[in-house]
Amino acid sequence: MRTTVLLVEEPGGDFTFAEVELDEPRDDEVLVRVVATGLCHTDLTVPTMLPAEMMPTVMGHEGTGVVEAVGSAVTGIAVGDHVVMSFRSCRECEPCRAGDVGYCDQSLLLNYMGMRADGSTTMKRAGEAQPGQTVFGSFFGQSSFARHALAYADNCVVVDKALDLTRLAPFACGFQTGAGTVLNLLQPKPTDSVVVFGAGAVGLAAVAAARGLDVETVIAVDPLPSRREIAESYGATALDPTQEGAEPVEQRVKALTGGGASYAIDTTALPGVVLQAQHALRPKGMLVALGLGAPEYTIDAIDLLQSGKVIRSSVEGEADPLVTIPELLALRAAGKLDVDRLVATYPFDRIADAVADSAAGRVVKPVLVW
């Protein structure tokens, strides 16, 4: 079928509209008419890393939409269902069988290589310009910067048709990662303390989740006043790391937490900030690094060896989308995860504005809507 997509033509290139021929769904595939797709930092960074041989390509991995066709081998999903499309996993390898689907042995192939697991691609360029050219897609098993996407039973979460799909898109990745890290990995008690470095969509979802668990001391560190204001609206204490004359951030965190935070989350991927986060922990505290960016961090080994601190990463907040997204939506419905306020919608043809507004801190979570 012919549909419209946003293409990236070359590494680091802009998003441009194009017509493509999208394959009909195979036995294991689901055809989704996309309603909305969240704009994630990953959608901007991955195209700068891909080789020219994997271009043009279609990004988008926080898609929501309506099912239009279902392959014969797919169960549990029907035409007309509303779905949130998240990341893929094989569901057969050892990590998947253990419930750790974010660490699937086939994760790289299923989510990042621009093709199906058998090496075939799903799209070709249509129209007068370079007709028939291979277009890479299958990004997170969806490539939902498009009017239609091919997805799978393992990454499609059926949701209540009464829910606003434009508000659900970030649950596919950003909100799932931030809130999931708190709920699935840290599991803080009300008497614990959580400090979040970087109050973007992932960081503020973590703040919201921690406050939803009634954690008394939640701290957000961000240089943007607008982001700090949102964190404070959740009941968190917000710190400006650039404040002139103030003590170093880690000292301010220790003062607020009585010696150091129980848990720290970094969403910035800035090596200096990661080091601050380590120093802000109490003995035996845990730092979870979530940001994508710097290839290396500097860790204070003396502090680490003398304190028993844990420094680790987390993939998608340790979530299984088929389990975690319904859980998060239930918390949202119960008023325990108030993240709708973070979303700002844009028509798809204003993606450049969405990127610019997000980078400038004018919005937290852009969602593109057809």
Wavefront OBJ file of the C-alpha trace (Angstrom):
o trace
v 0.000 0.000 0.000
v 1.096 3.593 -0.544
v 1.548 5.782 2.506
v 3.343 8.936 3.683
v 6.471 8.868 5.838
v 9.084 11.209 7.244
v 12.417 10.247 5.706
v 15.954 10.933 6.822
v 17.914 10.899 3.564
v 21.466 11.012 4.947
v 23.235 10.697 8.303
v 22.286 13.720 10.396
v 19.869 14.973 7.732
v 16.516 16.682 8.246
v 13.157 14.956 8.215
v 11.357 15.259 4.878
v 8.013 13.928 3.669
v 7.964 11.187 1.045
v 5.611 8.592 -0.414
v 6.502 4.925 -0.023
v 5.061 1.561 -0.887
v 4.628 -0.307 2.393
v 4.427 -4.102 2.295
v 1.170 -5.800 3.152
v 1.424 -7.383 6.618
v 2.956 -10.835 6.765
v 1.517 -13.598 8.947
v 3.229 -12.252 12.078
v 2.700 -8.536 11.403
v 0.118 -5.928 12.326
v -0.749 -2.946 10.115
v -1.446 0.159 12.181
v -2.845 3.482 10.998
v -0.757 5.865 13.050
v -2.595 8.529 15.040
v 0.300 10.010 17.025
v 3.997 9.434 17.656
v 6.170 10.816 20.418
v 9.375 12.582 19.472
v 12.228 11.060 21.462
v 15.890 12.049 21.717
v 16.725 8.635 20.237
v 14.907 9.564 17.015
v 17.353 12.444 16.621
v 20.588 10.773 17.700
v 20.334 7.411 15.928
v 20.243 8.937 12.395
v 23.533 10.685 13.129
v 25.121 7.303 13.908
v 23.809 5.250 10.992
v 26.011 4.613 7.953
v 24.963 6.009 4.580
v 24.251 2.438 3.464
v 21.270 2.375 5.860
v 19.692 5.477 4.319
v 17.079 6.661 3.609
v 15.347 5.553 6.756
v 12.193 6.161 8.781
v 12.416 6.795 12.531
v 9.659 6.887 15.138
v 9.303 4.467 18.038
v 6.551 5.872 20.263
v 3.604 5.255 17.972
v -0.077 4.896 18.734
v -2.831 4.092 16.300
v -5.670 1.925 15.079
v -5.168 -1.603 13.765
v -6.198 -1.938 10.110
v -5.013 -5.482 9.331
v -3.682 -8.464 11.266
v -1.543 -11.353 10.013
v -2.955 -14.869 10.276
v -0.499 -15.909 13.007
v -1.214 -12.946 15.275
v -3.407 -13.531 18.322
v -4.818 -11.122 20.869
v -5.036 -8.199 18.444
v -7.980 -7.459 16.153
v -8.830 -4.994 13.413
v -10.121 -1.807 15.022
v -8.109 -2.200 18.225
v -6.257 0.846 19.540
v -2.625 0.127 20.285
v 0.542 1.639 21.738
v 3.637 0.453 19.832
v 6.768 -0.041 21.934
v 10.106 -1.824 21.499
v 10.480 -5.370 20.121
v 11.824 -8.569 21.659
v 11.973 -12.141 20.382
v 10.181 -13.643 23.410
v 12.189 -16.855 22.915
v 15.785 -16.280 24.105
v 16.955 -16.823 27.681
v 16.599 -13.162 28.795
v 13.114 -12.971 27.281
v 12.021 -16.202 28.952
v 13.269 -14.754 32.246
v 11.107 -11.674 31.697
v 14.024 -9.383 30.802
v 12.721 -8.524 27.335
v 14.688 -5.270 27.200
v 17.844 -7.389 27.167
v 16.683 -9.708 24.366
v 19.513 -11.435 22.488
v 17.985 -10.167 19.235
v 17.359 -6.604 20.421
v 19.816 -4.930 18.040
v 18.436 -6.733 15.002
v 14.782 -6.297 15.912
v 14.970 -2.614 16.844
v 17.867 -0.870 15.105
v 18.971 -2.526 11.867
v 16.294 -1.074 9.585
v 14.895 -4.402 8.430
v 12.968 -7.488 9.441
v 14.724 -10.324 11.245
v 15.083 -12.197 7.931
v 16.911 -9.263 6.345
v 14.044 -8.023 4.183
v 12.902 -4.406 4.243
v 9.305 -3.238 4.427
v 9.287 -0.089 2.264
v 10.292 1.222 -1.145
v 10.152 4.776 -2.367
v 7.126 5.652 -4.493
v 6.449 8.606 -6.768
v 8.636 10.171 -9.414
v 11.866 10.615 -7.419
v 13.928 7.404 -7.260
v 10.938 5.026 -7.449
v 11.666 1.583 -6.081
v 14.585 2.718 -3.922
v 14.874 0.671 -0.719
v 13.749 2.586 2.343
v 14.975 1.258 5.670
v 12.522 1.097 8.547
v 11.327 -1.380 11.169
v 12.774 1.019 13.769
v 11.736 -0.505 17.109
v 9.535 -2.762 14.979
v 7.381 0.143 13.796
v 8.997 3.217 12.169
v 5.983 5.250 13.219
v 7.023 8.588 11.721
v 4.525 7.523 9.105
v 0.813 7.402 8.392
v 0.959 3.602 8.543
v 3.337 1.256 10.324
v 3.999 -2.476 10.378
v 4.311 -3.751 13.933
v 4.113 -7.062 15.807
v 2.220 -8.776 18.594
v 5.275 -8.522 20.867
v 5.362 -4.711 20.683
v 1.678 -3.794 20.318
v -0.191 -3.075 23.541
v -3.969 -2.981 23.126
v -5.519 -0.103 25.086
v -8.978 1.162 25.911
v -10.536 2.894 22.905
v -11.811 5.664 25.174
v -8.261 6.835 25.910
v -6.666 9.705 23.976
v -3.936 8.147 21.827
v -2.103 11.471 21.556
v -1.481 11.329 25.321
v -0.444 7.675 25.329
v 2.393 7.809 22.772
v 5.173 8.657 25.290
v 4.318 5.571 27.336
v 5.911 3.524 24.543
v 9.411 4.643 25.532
v 10.072 7.914 27.383
v 7.520 7.655 30.178
v 8.003 3.891 30.360
v 11.756 4.350 30.827
v 11.549 7.046 33.496
v 8.629 5.705 35.498
v 9.666 2.092 34.923
v 13.127 2.731 36.365
v 11.522 3.925 39.581
v 8.742 1.344 39.797
v 10.488 -1.757 38.441
v 14.114 -1.237 39.437
v 14.497 1.184 42.358
v 11.196 0.486 44.136
v 11.878 3.215 46.708
v 10.136 3.366 50.060
v 8.528 6.628 51.248
v 11.480 7.160 53.596
v 14.027 6.857 50.759
v 15.294 9.763 48.677
v 15.526 10.025 44.883
v 17.479 12.640 42.911
v 16.941 12.987 39.168
v 19.507 14.755 36.996
v 17.841 16.150 33.884
v 14.153 17.057 34.070
v 13.085 16.206 30.543
v 10.384 13.696 29.662
v 12.236 10.690 31.095
v 13.391 12.541 34.203
v 10.031 14.098 34.999
v 8.274 10.767 34.489
v 10.662 9.391 37.107
v 9.846 12.313 39.416
v 6.117 11.747 38.928
v 6.459 8.022 39.616
v 8.492 8.581 42.785
v 5.977 11.087 44.086
v 3.185 8.678 43.174
v 4.863 6.187 45.529
v 4.806 8.873 48.251
v 8.599 9.171 48.365
v 9.054 12.140 50.666
v 12.357 13.474 49.344
v 12.490 13.787 45.564
v 14.968 16.205 44.001
v 15.217 17.315 40.376
v 18.358 18.975 39.009
v 18.010 20.991 35.804
v 19.301 24.354 34.529
v 15.969 25.330 32.910
v 13.538 27.262 35.132
v 10.508 25.865 33.281
v 11.579 22.276 33.956
v 12.291 23.039 37.614
v 8.832 24.590 37.970
v 7.199 21.407 36.678
v 9.255 19.293 39.066
v 8.180 21.513 41.953
v 4.540 21.153 40.894
v 4.912 17.427 41.608
v 6.175 18.195 45.099
v 9.852 17.749 44.312
v 12.670 20.058 45.358
v 14.301 21.592 42.276
v 17.950 22.621 42.105
v 19.631 24.869 39.544
v 23.103 23.433 38.857
v 24.209 26.740 37.346
v 23.246 28.912 40.327
v 26.055 31.359 41.025
v 27.540 31.276 44.489
v 25.745 28.068 45.456
v 27.462 25.008 46.832
v 28.153 22.174 44.392
v 25.041 20.209 43.501
v 26.190 17.079 45.282
v 26.639 19.009 48.520
v 23.162 20.504 48.227
v 21.703 17.046 47.628
v 23.503 15.678 50.680
v 22.166 18.528 52.803
v 18.611 17.844 51.658
v 18.855 14.084 52.156
v 20.800 13.874 55.380
v 24.025 12.592 53.885
v 23.229 11.475 50.369
v 20.412 10.202 48.182
v 19.255 6.604 48.297
v 18.935 6.613 44.524
v 20.064 8.823 41.639
v 18.931 8.773 38.024
v 20.894 10.465 35.239
v 19.115 11.287 31.984
v 21.667 13.793 30.656
v 24.505 11.509 29.485
v 26.901 14.311 30.424
v 30.036 12.817 32.057
v 30.403 15.645 34.559
v 26.783 15.302 35.633
v 27.082 11.531 35.996
v 30.033 12.096 38.321
v 27.974 14.595 40.343
v 25.223 11.997 40.603
v 27.678 9.421 41.947
v 28.962 11.848 44.563
v 25.402 12.766 45.581
v 24.650 9.208 46.733
v 24.748 7.913 50.267
v 26.884 4.814 50.994
v 25.411 1.779 49.207
v 23.214 4.087 47.111
v 22.428 3.303 43.481
v 22.937 5.443 40.369
v 21.057 4.472 37.204
v 22.353 5.978 33.962
v 19.615 6.354 31.339
v 20.955 8.984 28.947
v 22.202 8.270 25.432
v 25.128 10.421 24.356
v 28.667 10.343 25.724
v 30.470 7.084 24.900
v 32.414 7.143 28.186
v 31.888 8.317 31.763
v 34.450 9.147 34.433
v 33.754 7.302 37.670
v 35.367 8.164 41.014
v 36.872 4.762 41.811
v 38.035 5.713 45.319
v 34.541 6.864 46.256
v 33.084 3.730 44.670
v 35.404 1.314 46.446
v 34.945 2.971 49.824
v 31.164 3.358 49.707
v 29.614 0.227 48.206
v 27.699 2.365 45.718
v 26.137 0.741 42.661
v 26.365 2.324 39.203
v 24.344 0.649 36.484
v 22.177 1.276 33.458
v 18.634 0.239 32.663
v 17.018 -0.597 29.333
v 13.487 0.807 29.017
v 13.048 0.890 32.798
v 13.291 -2.915 33.080
v 9.880 -2.984 31.399
v 7.991 -5.565 29.440
v 5.699 -3.269 27.448
v 2.884 -5.818 27.445
v 2.922 -5.711 31.255
v 4.344 -2.322 32.209
v 2.330 -0.060 29.890
v -1.027 -1.331 31.232
v 0.329 -0.924 34.772
v 1.409 2.652 34.063
v -1.943 3.485 32.488
v -3.702 2.104 35.562
v -1.563 4.351 37.774
v -2.369 7.278 35.469
v -6.090 6.563 35.788
v -5.752 6.395 39.577
v -4.013 9.778 39.698
v -0.687 8.231 40.730
v 1.207 9.107 37.526
v 0.250 12.576 36.353
v 2.243 12.938 33.138
v -0.338 14.302 30.691
v 0.817 17.824 31.518
v 4.224 17.034 29.984
v 2.798 16.488 26.476
v 2.614 19.147 23.759
v 1.092 18.137 20.412
v 2.244 19.224 16.954
v 1.002 18.360 13.477
v 3.488 16.096 11.716
v 4.377 18.863 9.272
v 5.705 20.910 12.200
v 8.310 18.382 13.273
v 11.081 20.984 12.898
v 9.244 23.225 15.385
v 8.804 20.284 17.760
v 12.532 19.525 17.631
v 13.467 23.176 18.180
v 10.986 23.712 21.021
v 12.157 20.573 22.793
v 15.835 21.519 22.452
v 15.122 25.000 23.811
v 13.142 23.648 26.752
v 9.907 25.301 25.659
v 8.141 21.936 25.803
v 8.920 18.707 27.631
v 7.473 15.983 25.408
v 6.476 16.757 21.820
v 3.960 14.379 20.254
v 3.394 14.484 16.501
v -0.192 14.025 15.346
v -1.662 13.293 11.912
l 1 2 3 4 5 6 7 8 9 10 11 12 13 14 15 16 17 18 19 20 21 22 23 24 25 26 27 28 29 30 31 32 33 34 35 36 37 38 39 40 41 42 43 44 45 46 47 48 49 50 51 52 53 54 55 56 57 58 59 60 61 62 63 64 65 66 67 68 69 70 71 72 73 74 75 76 77 78 79 80 81 82 83 84 85 86 87 88 89 90 91 92 93 94 95 96 97 98 99 100 101 102 103 104 105 106 107 108 109 110 111 112 113 114 115 116 117 118 119 120 121 122 123 124 125 126 127 128 129 130 131 132 133 134 135 136 137 138 139 140 141 142 143 144 145 146 147 148 149 150 151 152 153 154 155 156 157 158 159 160 161 162 163 164 165 166 167 168 169 170 171 172 173 174 175 176 177 178 179 180 181 182 183 184 185 186 187 188 189 190 191 192 193 194 195 196 197 198 199 200 201 202 203 204 205 206 207 208 209 210 211 212 213 214 215 216 217 218 219 220 221 222 223 224 225 226 227 228 229 230 231 232 233 234 235 236 237 238 239 240 241 242 243 244 245 246 247 248 249 250 251 252 253 254 255 256 257 258 259 260 261 262 263 264 265 266 267 268 269 270 271 272 273 274 275 276 277 278 279 280 281 282 283 284 285 286 287 288 289 290 291 292 293 294 295 296 297 298 299 300 301 302 303 304 305 306 307 308 309 310 311 312 313 314 315 316 317 318 319 320 321 322 323 324 325 326 327 328 329 330 331 332 333 334 335 336 337 338 339 340 341 342 343 344 345 346 347 348 349 350 351 352 353 354 355 356 357 358 359 360 361 362 363 364 365 366 367 368 369 370
